[in-house]
Amino acid sequence: MVSIVIVNYNGGEQLVEDLAQVRDHAPEADFEILLVDNASSDGSADLAKRAIPSLRVLPESTNRGFAAGINRGLAEATGDVVILLNPDAVPEGDALHALATATRTHPELGLLGGVVTDPSGRIDVCCARPLPVLNDILWEGVFLPKRRTDAYRRLVRGADPEPIPVAAVSGAAIAVLRRNLDRIGFMNEQYFLYNEDIEWCECSSRAGLPVAVVPAARFTHRQGSTTRRNEAIPFAARMLADFQFFVEFRGTAAGAVRWRWHIRQRVRQWLYGIDALIGAPSRRSRSRARTRIYGDLAARVASLRWAPANEAQSAHPDRLDALSKAGGV
């Protein structure tokens, strides 16, 4: 059996359409779809259950983020192969079958990712990416292109039928053999959004189970529909996720992360400030809002004293106020 785990938070009516696409592109006759609902307030989980009665809905009382939702699904899944999908990652053709087949055929691999494309068909670099380094914080801060890997270039050429080894795949579409979870472990729930998939890939490799991307498993991903409702939250979560990853997982000095993020936020504040003054009229309102957000985040990170949480999630955006006070928490 193949178990497909999807985490939902206020997916709206679009969630039903996307789940129907997953159901209609079933990987095999014996499969299940588990929807972990992270305390949605829009009734989307109930709507999805009425439209797809076979759906297994796993409700959460609070929104503890993506990693916690995925782990709930992993714990409840009954298949020998578990495929993790973002709710807005829609399979193309036999993508789910190709991903499940590759996972069973290559048990020596830990995590196998799908080829994630945007609606125009362009391959996302995150589905075959290198592991992050500290200076990526500054590089991405000025909107420079993300680093390309040889695996990504091979995907673009389209000449490889077999899984391609890569350091990390995208969390939008990942498959794992259930028996390999004992060696890899579940996702780190200290993350709220971002980096949990990267750390998971690195954990898989450290456990002796390499990571690969499956060229035949293609998924179209519509990004940003949820996070754009209140951009300050995902921006803060992205920043704290880097503290969690580099400081807690990699053992990097917190100060090295802090000054890079402070520079990044100030640069973004400056760039959006210029756009708010002289940019296209259609962008000015959004650029003014982002100027305020980045200015606020820059001030907060300048005084941030990183400390892992004792009982809460370390990288939850709600912790930013406490961490930004003198002396940390």
C-alpha positions as a Markdown table, in Angstrom:
| # | Residue | x | y | z |
|---|---|---|---|---|
| 1 | Met | 0.0 | 0.0 | 0.0 |
| 2 | Val | 1.0 | 3.6 | -0.7 |
| 3 | Ser | 0.1 | 6.2 | 1.9 |
| 4 | Ile | -0.1 | 9.8 | 0.8 |
| 5 | Val | 0.2 | 12.4 | 3.6 |
| 6 | Ile | -0.9 | 16.0 | 3.0 |
| 7 | Val | -0.8 | 18.8 | 5.6 |
| 8 | Asn | -3.6 | 21.4 | 5.3 |
| 9 | Tyr | -4.0 | 24.9 | 6.8 |
| 10 | Asn | -6.9 | 26.9 | 5.5 |
| 11 | Gly | -6.7 | 25.4 | 2.0 |
| 12 | Gly | -10.2 | 26.6 | 1.1 |
| 13 | Glu | -12.1 | 25.2 | -1.9 |
| 14 | Gln | -8.8 | 24.8 | -3.9 |
| 15 | Leu | -7.9 | 22.0 | -1.5 |
| 16 | Val | -10.7 | 19.9 | -2.7 |
| 17 | Glu | -9.6 | 20.3 | -6.4 |
| 18 | Asp | -6.0 | 19.4 | -5.5 |
| 19 | Leu | -7.0 | 16.3 | -3.5 |
| 20 | Ala | -9.2 | 15.2 | -6.3 |
| 21 | Gln | -6.2 | 15.4 | -8.6 |
| 22 | Val | -4.2 | 13.3 | -6.2 |
| 23 | Arg | -7.0 | 10.7 | -6.0 |
| 24 | Asp | -7.4 | 10.6 | -9.7 |
| 25 | His | -3.7 | 10.0 | -10.2 |
| 26 | Ala | -3.5 | 7.2 | -7.7 |
| 27 | Pro | -0.2 | 5.4 | -7.6 |
| 28 | Glu | -1.8 | 1.9 | -7.5 |
| 29 | Ala | -5.1 | 0.3 | -6.6 |
| 30 | Asp | -4.2 | 0.0 | -2.9 |
| 31 | Phe | -3.6 | 3.5 | -1.5 |
| 32 | Glu | -4.8 | 5.9 | 1.1 |
| 33 | Ile | -4.8 | 9.7 | 1.5 |
| 34 | Leu | -4.3 | 11.1 | 4.9 |
| 35 | Leu | -5.1 | 14.8 | 5.4 |
| 36 | Val | -3.5 | 16.3 | 8.6 |
| 37 | Asp | -5.5 | 19.5 | 9.3 |
| 38 | Asn | -3.5 | 22.0 | 11.3 |
| 39 | Ala | -6.5 | 23.6 | 13.1 |
| 40 | Ser | -7.9 | 25.3 | 10.0 |
| 41 | Ser | -10.6 | 27.8 | 10.6 |
| 42 | Asp | -12.1 | 27.9 | 7.1 |
| 43 | Gly | -13.8 | 24.5 | 7.2 |
| 44 | Ser | -11.6 | 23.2 | 4.3 |
| 45 | Ala | -11.0 | 19.8 | 5.9 |
| 46 | Asp | -14.7 | 19.1 | 6.3 |
| 47 | Leu | -15.3 | 20.3 | 2.8 |
| 48 | Ala | -12.6 | 17.9 | 1.5 |
| 49 | Lys | -14.1 | 15.0 | 3.5 |
| 50 | Arg | -17.6 | 15.5 | 2.1 |
| 51 | Ala | -16.2 | 15.6 | -1.5 |
| 52 | Ile | -13.8 | 12.6 | -1.0 |
| 53 | Pro | -15.4 | 10.2 | 1.6 |
| 54 | Ser | -12.4 | 7.8 | 1.5 |
| 55 | Leu | -10.1 | 10.6 | 2.8 |
| 56 | Arg | -8.7 | 10.0 | 6.3 |
| 57 | Val | -8.8 | 13.4 | 8.1 |
| 58 | Leu | -6.4 | 13.7 | 11.1 |
| 59 | Pro | -7.4 | 16.9 | 13.0 |
| 60 | Glu | -4.9 | 18.9 | 15.1 |
| 61 | Ser | -6.2 | 21.2 | 17.9 |
| 62 | Thr | -3.4 | 23.8 | 17.2 |
| 63 | Asn | -1.3 | 24.7 | 14.2 |
| 64 | Arg | 2.2 | 23.4 | 15.1 |
| 65 | Gly | 3.6 | 23.8 | 11.6 |
| 66 | Phe | 4.5 | 21.6 | 8.7 |
| 67 | Ala | 7.0 | 19.2 | 10.4 |
| 68 | Ala | 4.6 | 18.4 | 13.2 |
| 69 | Gly | 1.8 | 17.8 | 10.8 |
| 70 | Ile | 3.9 | 15.5 | 8.6 |
| 71 | Asn | 5.0 | 13.5 | 11.6 |
| 72 | Arg | 1.4 | 13.0 | 12.6 |
| 73 | Gly | 0.7 | 11.6 | 9.2 |
| 74 | Leu | 3.8 | 9.4 | 9.2 |
| 75 | Ala | 2.7 | 7.9 | 12.5 |
| 76 | Glu | -0.8 | 7.1 | 11.2 |
| 77 | Ala | 0.2 | 5.9 | 7.7 |
| 78 | Thr | -0.1 | 2.2 | 7.0 |
| 79 | Gly | 1.6 | 1.9 | 3.7 |
| 80 | Asp | 5.0 | 0.4 | 3.0 |
| 81 | Val | 5.7 | 3.6 | 1.0 |
| 82 | Val | 4.8 | 7.0 | 2.3 |
| 83 | Ile | 4.6 | 10.0 | 0.0 |
| 84 | Leu | 4.5 | 13.4 | 1.5 |
| 85 | Leu | 2.9 | 16.2 | -0.6 |
| 86 | Asn | 2.2 | 19.9 | -0.2 |
| 87 | Pro | -1.5 | 20.5 | -0.6 |
| 88 | Asp | -0.8 | 22.6 | -3.8 |
| 89 | Ala | 1.6 | 20.1 | -5.4 |
| 90 | Val | -0.4 | 18.4 | -8.1 |
| 91 | Pro | 0.9 | 15.2 | -9.7 |
| 92 | Glu | 1.4 | 15.0 | -13.5 |
| 93 | Gly | 0.5 | 11.8 | -15.2 |
| 94 | Asp | 2.0 | 8.8 | -13.4 |
| 95 | Ala | 4.1 | 10.9 | -11.0 |
| 96 | Leu | 2.9 | 9.1 | -7.9 |
| 97 | His | 3.4 | 5.7 | -9.4 |
| 98 | Ala | 6.9 | 6.6 | -10.6 |
| 99 | Leu | 7.8 | 7.9 | -7.1 |
| 100 | Ala | 6.4 | 4.8 | -5.3 |
| 101 | Thr | 8.1 | 2.4 | -7.7 |
| 102 | Ala | 11.5 | 4.1 | -7.4 |
| 103 | Thr | 11.2 | 4.0 | -3.6 |
| 104 | Arg | 10.6 | 0.3 | -3.6 |
| 105 | Thr | 13.2 | -0.4 | -6.3 |
| 106 | His | 15.9 | 1.5 | -4.5 |
| 107 | Pro | 15.6 | 0.6 | -0.8 |
| 108 | Glu | 19.2 | 1.8 | -0.4 |
| 109 | Leu | 18.0 | 5.3 | -0.9 |
| 110 | Gly | 16.5 | 7.2 | 2.1 |
| 111 | Leu | 14.4 | 10.0 | 0.7 |
| 112 | Leu | 13.3 | 10.3 | -2.9 |
| 113 | Gly | 12.0 | 13.6 | -4.2 |
| 114 | Gly | 9.8 | 14.5 | -7.1 |
| 115 | Val | 10.6 | 17.0 | -9.9 |
| 116 | Val | 8.7 | 20.2 | -8.8 |
| 117 | Thr | 7.8 | 22.7 | -11.5 |
| 118 | Asp | 5.9 | 26.0 | -11.5 |
| 119 | Pro | 2.7 | 26.3 | -13.5 |
| 120 | Ser | 4.7 | 27.3 | -16.5 |
| 121 | Gly | 6.7 | 24.1 | -16.4 |
| 122 | Arg | 10.0 | 25.5 | -15.2 |
| 123 | Ile | 11.8 | 23.2 | -12.8 |
| 124 | Asp | 12.3 | 24.5 | -9.3 |
| 125 | Val | 15.9 | 24.5 | -8.2 |
| 126 | Cys | 14.8 | 23.4 | -4.7 |
| 127 | Cys | 13.9 | 19.9 | -6.0 |
| 128 | Ala | 17.6 | 19.2 | -6.6 |
| 129 | Arg | 19.5 | 21.6 | -4.4 |
| 130 | Pro | 22.8 | 21.7 | -2.5 |
| 131 | Leu | 22.9 | 21.9 | 1.3 |
| 132 | Pro | 22.7 | 25.5 | 2.5 |
| 133 | Val | 25.7 | 27.5 | 3.6 |
| 134 | Leu | 25.8 | 30.6 | 5.8 |
| 135 | Asn | 26.4 | 33.0 | 2.9 |
| 136 | Asp | 23.2 | 31.9 | 1.2 |
| 137 | Ile | 21.5 | 34.2 | 3.6 |
| 138 | Leu | 23.3 | 37.2 | 2.1 |
| 139 | Trp | 23.2 | 35.8 | -1.5 |
| 140 | Glu | 19.4 | 35.4 | -1.4 |
| 141 | Gly | 18.9 | 38.7 | 0.4 |
| 142 | Val | 19.8 | 40.6 | -2.8 |
| 143 | Phe | 17.6 | 38.3 | -4.9 |
| 144 | Leu | 20.5 | 36.6 | -6.6 |
| 145 | Pro | 19.7 | 33.2 | -8.2 |
| 146 | Lys | 19.9 | 30.1 | -6.0 |
| 147 | Arg | 22.9 | 27.9 | -6.5 |
| 148 | Arg | 22.4 | 25.2 | -9.2 |
| 149 | Thr | 23.6 | 21.7 | -8.8 |
| 150 | Asp | 24.7 | 19.2 | -11.4 |
| 151 | Ala | 21.7 | 17.2 | -10.6 |
| 152 | Tyr | 19.5 | 20.1 | -11.4 |
| 153 | Arg | 21.2 | 20.6 | -14.7 |
| 154 | Arg | 20.7 | 16.9 | -15.5 |
| 155 | Leu | 17.0 | 17.3 | -14.7 |
| 156 | Val | 16.7 | 20.2 | -17.1 |
| 157 | Arg | 18.5 | 18.2 | -19.9 |
| 158 | Gly | 16.0 | 15.4 | -19.2 |
| 159 | Ala | 18.4 | 12.6 | -20.2 |
| 160 | Asp | 18.3 | 10.5 | -16.9 |
| 161 | Pro | 15.7 | 7.8 | -16.4 |
| 162 | Glu | 17.0 | 6.7 | -13.1 |
| 163 | Pro | 17.0 | 8.5 | -9.7 |
| 164 | Ile | 19.7 | 11.2 | -9.6 |
| 165 | Pro | 21.7 | 11.6 | -6.4 |
| 166 | Val | 21.4 | 15.0 | -4.8 |
| 167 | Ala | 22.1 | 16.6 | -1.4 |
| 168 | Ala | 18.5 | 17.7 | -0.8 |
| 169 | Val | 15.1 | 17.6 | -2.4 |
| 170 | Ser | 12.0 | 19.7 | -2.0 |
| 171 | Gly | 9.5 | 19.1 | 0.8 |
| 172 | Ala | 6.7 | 19.6 | -1.7 |
| 173 | Ala | 7.0 | 16.0 | -2.8 |
| 174 | Ile | 9.0 | 13.4 | -0.9 |
| 175 | Ala | 8.7 | 9.6 | -0.7 |
| 176 | Val | 10.2 | 7.3 | 1.9 |
| 177 | Leu | 10.2 | 3.5 | 2.5 |
| 178 | Arg | 8.6 | 3.0 | 5.9 |
| 179 | Arg | 11.3 | 0.6 | 7.1 |
| 180 | Asn | 13.9 | 3.3 | 6.4 |
| 181 | Leu | 12.2 | 5.7 | 8.9 |
| 182 | Asp | 13.7 | 3.7 | 11.8 |
| 183 | Arg | 17.2 | 4.9 | 10.6 |
| 184 | Ile | 16.3 | 8.4 | 9.4 |
| 185 | Gly | 13.8 | 9.4 | 12.1 |
| 186 | Phe | 10.9 | 11.7 | 11.7 |
| 187 | Met | 11.1 | 15.4 | 10.9 |
| 188 | Asn | 12.4 | 17.8 | 13.6 |
| 189 | Glu | 9.3 | 19.5 | 15.0 |
| 190 | Gln | 11.3 | 22.5 | 16.3 |
| 191 | Tyr | 10.7 | 24.1 | 12.9 |
| 192 | Phe | 7.4 | 25.8 | 12.2 |
| 193 | Leu | 8.0 | 26.5 | 8.5 |
| 194 | Tyr | 11.2 | 26.1 | 6.3 |
| 195 | Asn | 14.4 | 24.0 | 6.6 |
| 196 | Glu | 12.7 | 20.9 | 8.1 |
| 197 | Asp | 13.0 | 19.1 | 4.8 |
| 198 | Ile | 16.7 | 20.1 | 4.4 |
| 199 | Glu | 17.6 | 18.9 | 7.8 |
| 200 | Trp | 15.6 | 15.7 | 7.1 |
| 201 | Cys | 17.6 | 15.1 | 3.9 |
| 202 | Glu | 20.9 | 15.6 | 5.8 |
| 203 | Cys | 19.8 | 13.2 | 8.5 |
| 204 | Ser | 19.0 | 10.6 | 5.9 |
| 205 | Ser | 22.5 | 11.0 | 4.3 |
| 206 | Arg | 24.1 | 10.8 | 7.8 |
| 207 | Ala | 22.3 | 7.6 | 8.4 |
| 208 | Gly | 23.8 | 6.1 | 5.3 |
| 209 | Leu | 20.7 | 6.4 | 3.1 |
| 210 | Pro | 21.4 | 8.8 | 0.2 |
| 211 | Val | 18.9 | 11.2 | -1.2 |
| 212 | Ala | 17.8 | 11.3 | -4.8 |
| 213 | Val | 15.3 | 13.0 | -7.2 |
| 214 | Val | 13.1 | 10.9 | -9.5 |
| 215 | Pro | 13.0 | 12.4 | -13.0 |
| 216 | Ala | 9.8 | 10.7 | -14.0 |
| 217 | Ala | 7.9 | 12.0 | -11.0 |
| 218 | Arg | 6.8 | 15.5 | -11.9 |
| 219 | Phe | 4.5 | 17.7 | -9.8 |
| 220 | Thr | 3.2 | 21.2 | -10.5 |
| 221 | His | 3.4 | 23.5 | -7.5 |
| 222 | Arg | 1.4 | 26.6 | -7.0 |
| 223 | Gln | 3.4 | 28.4 | -4.3 |
| 224 | Gly | 2.7 | 31.2 | -1.8 |
| 225 | Ser | -1.1 | 31.2 | -1.7 |
| 226 | Thr | -1.2 | 30.7 | 2.1 |
| 227 | Thr | 1.9 | 32.6 | 3.2 |
| 228 | Arg | 1.0 | 35.8 | 1.4 |
| 229 | Arg | -2.0 | 36.4 | 3.6 |
| 230 | Asn | 0.2 | 37.7 | 6.4 |
| 231 | Glu | 3.8 | 37.9 | 5.1 |
| 232 | Ala | 5.3 | 38.9 | 8.4 |
| 233 | Ile | 4.7 | 35.4 | 9.9 |
| 234 | Pro | 6.5 | 33.4 | 7.2 |
| 235 | Phe | 9.3 | 36.0 | 7.0 |
| 236 | Ala | 9.9 | 35.6 | 10.7 |
| 237 | Ala | 9.6 | 31.8 | 10.5 |
| 238 | Arg | 12.2 | 31.7 | 7.7 |
| 239 | Met | 14.7 | 33.7 | 9.7 |
| 240 | Leu | 14.3 | 31.6 | 12.9 |
| 241 | Ala | 14.5 | 28.4 | 10.9 |
| 242 | Asp | 18.0 | 29.4 | 9.9 |
| 243 | Phe | 18.9 | 29.9 | 13.5 |
| 244 | Gln | 17.5 | 26.5 | 14.3 |
| 245 | Phe | 19.3 | 24.8 | 11.4 |
| 246 | Phe | 22.7 | 26.5 | 11.6 |
| 247 | Val | 23.0 | 26.9 | 15.4 |
| 248 | Glu | 21.2 | 23.8 | 16.7 |
| 249 | Phe | 21.8 | 21.3 | 13.9 |
| 250 | Arg | 25.1 | 22.5 | 12.5 |
| 251 | Gly | 26.7 | 24.0 | 15.6 |
| 252 | Thr | 27.3 | 27.4 | 14.0 |
| 253 | Ala | 27.8 | 30.5 | 16.3 |
| 254 | Ala | 24.5 | 32.4 | 16.7 |
| 255 | Gly | 26.3 | 35.7 | 16.1 |
| 256 | Ala | 27.4 | 34.6 | 12.6 |
| 257 | Val | 23.7 | 33.9 | 11.7 |
| 258 | Arg | 22.5 | 37.1 | 13.4 |
| 259 | Trp | 24.7 | 39.6 | 11.5 |
| 260 | Arg | 24.0 | 38.0 | 8.2 |
| 261 | Trp | 20.2 | 38.2 | 8.7 |
| 262 | His | 20.5 | 41.7 | 10.0 |
| 263 | Ile | 22.2 | 42.8 | 6.8 |
| 264 | Arg | 19.8 | 40.8 | 4.7 |
| 265 | Gln | 16.8 | 42.5 | 6.3 |
| 266 | Arg | 18.3 | 46.0 | 6.0 |
| 267 | Val | 19.1 | 45.4 | 2.3 |
| 268 | Arg | 15.5 | 44.2 | 1.7 |
| 269 | Gln | 14.1 | 47.2 | 3.5 |
| 270 | Trp | 16.2 | 49.5 | 1.3 |
| 271 | Leu | 15.3 | 47.8 | -1.9 |
| 272 | Tyr | 11.6 | 47.7 | -1.2 |
| 273 | Gly | 11.7 | 51.3 | 0.0 |
| 274 | Ile | 13.1 | 52.4 | -3.3 |
| 275 | Asp | 10.4 | 50.4 | -5.1 |
| 276 | Ala | 7.7 | 52.0 | -2.9 |
| 277 | Leu | 8.9 | 55.4 | -4.2 |
| 278 | Ile | 9.7 | 54.9 | -7.8 |
| 279 | Gly | 8.5 | 51.4 | -8.8 |
| 280 | Ala | 5.4 | 50.5 | -10.8 |
| 281 | Pro | 2.2 | 51.8 | -9.2 |
| 282 | Ser | 0.7 | 48.3 | -9.0 |
| 283 | Arg | 3.6 | 47.3 | -6.7 |
| 284 | Arg | 4.0 | 50.3 | -4.5 |
| 285 | Ser | 1.4 | 49.4 | -1.8 |
| 286 | Arg | 2.9 | 45.9 | -1.4 |
| 287 | Ser | 6.4 | 47.3 | -1.4 |
| 288 | Arg | 5.5 | 49.8 | 1.4 |
| 289 | Ala | 4.1 | 47.0 | 3.5 |
| 290 | Arg | 7.3 | 44.9 | 2.9 |
| 291 | Thr | 9.5 | 47.9 | 3.7 |
| 292 | Arg | 7.8 | 48.1 | 7.1 |
| 293 | Ile | 8.1 | 44.4 | 7.7 |
| 294 | Tyr | 11.7 | 44.1 | 6.8 |
| 295 | Gly | 12.6 | 47.2 | 8.9 |
| 296 | Asp | 10.9 | 45.7 | 11.9 |
| 297 | Leu | 12.6 | 42.3 | 11.4 |
| 298 | Ala | 16.0 | 44.0 | 11.0 |
| 299 | Ala | 15.6 | 45.9 | 14.3 |
| 300 | Arg | 14.5 | 42.7 | 16.1 |
| 301 | Val | 17.3 | 40.4 | 14.8 |
| 302 | Ala | 19.9 | 43.1 | 15.7 |
| 303 | Ser | 19.1 | 42.4 | 19.4 |
| 304 | Leu | 18.1 | 38.8 | 19.1 |
| 305 | Arg | 19.8 | 36.4 | 21.5 |
| 306 | Trp | 19.1 | 32.9 | 20.2 |
| 307 | Ala | 18.2 | 30.2 | 22.7 |
| 308 | Pro | 16.4 | 26.9 | 22.0 |
| 309 | Ala | 12.9 | 26.6 | 23.4 |
| 310 | Asn | 12.2 | 24.4 | 26.4 |
| 311 | Glu | 8.6 | 23.5 | 25.8 |
| 312 | Ala | 7.6 | 25.4 | 22.6 |
| 313 | Gln | 8.9 | 25.2 | 19.1 |
| 314 | Ser | 12.3 | 26.9 | 18.8 |
| 315 | Ala | 11.6 | 28.3 | 15.3 |
| 316 | His | 8.0 | 29.4 | 15.8 |
| 317 | Pro | 7.5 | 33.0 | 14.8 |
| 318 | Asp | 5.7 | 33.8 | 18.0 |
| 319 | Arg | 9.1 | 33.5 | 19.8 |
| 320 | Leu | 10.6 | 36.4 | 18.0 |
| 321 | Asp | 9.4 | 39.0 | 20.5 |
| 322 | Ala | 11.0 | 37.1 | 23.4 |
| 323 | Leu | 14.2 | 36.3 | 21.6 |
| 324 | Ser | 14.6 | 40.0 | 20.6 |
| 325 | Lys | 14.7 | 41.2 | 24.1 |
| 326 | Ala | 18.0 | 41.9 | 25.7 |
| 327 | Gly | 19.4 | 38.7 | 27.2 |
| 328 | Gly | 17.2 | 36.4 | 25.1 |
| 329 | Val | 14.9 | 33.9 | 26.9 |
